[in-house]
Amino acid sequence: MELNSKKITVQKSAEELCDFLSDVKNFEQLMPENISKFEVINEKAFVFALKGMPEIALEVKEINAPNKVVLGAMSDKIPFTLIGDIEAVNENSSQAELQFQGDFNPMMAMMIKGPITKFLDTLSTNLEQV
């Protein structure tokens, strides 16, 4: 299953945006209002939970500065990656698109498609305002 956020423009250079997304502490600013938990585990990983959803631990898997940051689930129970694709517009702004890639059975994919799409939209909207 693959879902993409809308492409957004951020008033940061590609390098600054890549650094921002590479620092897991910054994800707390991007989370939806219905977050019930956010905790940094270490410099490369954090755990979060939305009300009514299980906790999910994400860690930075790959940084391809300044164009890509890949976060992946730390548990094999919910195997997915969250990819931030970054494209420089000029020295003070860049465009970003978030991509969710997960390996789910069709029933699970159908159940989570709506909430994950909404989650991606919230992350990208909040990223736009950083």
Order of alpha helices (4+ residues) and beta strands (2+ residues): beta-beta-alpha-alpha-beta-beta-beta-beta-beta-beta-alpha
